[in-house]
Amino acid sequence: KGIERELRRGTLELIVLRLLEPGEAYGYDIVSQLTTETDGVLTVTDGTLYPVLYRLERAGCVQVRWDTPDRGVPRKYYRLTPAGRQELAQLEHEWTTFAEAMAKLLNTSQKERN
């Protein structure tokens, strides 16, 4: 569980930006979409998600829009800004490079054991 927790913590910004790439969403949408798209392997709570969204907002990577339905609770929607799209591209590149290097290392180590 330790490495999984650390990996999740280190990739939350990438995860959130990627989930916002198709369009705007509010917090519950993001939590649900993450769980659905990863078959429950990756999950996040509101308490973990919102600090990430606030950081991304302060960094200019996401824009906020409030919507108040006729009946119900106001919702805060998040969407990527141009800076957020650039950050997403950079993080995706970094992640892909890291994942490819790890796969190579693990495959090499496994071959040496056999």
Helices and strands as residue ranges (DSSP letters): H 2-20, E 25-26, H 27-37, H 46-58, E 62-67, E 75-80, H 82-113
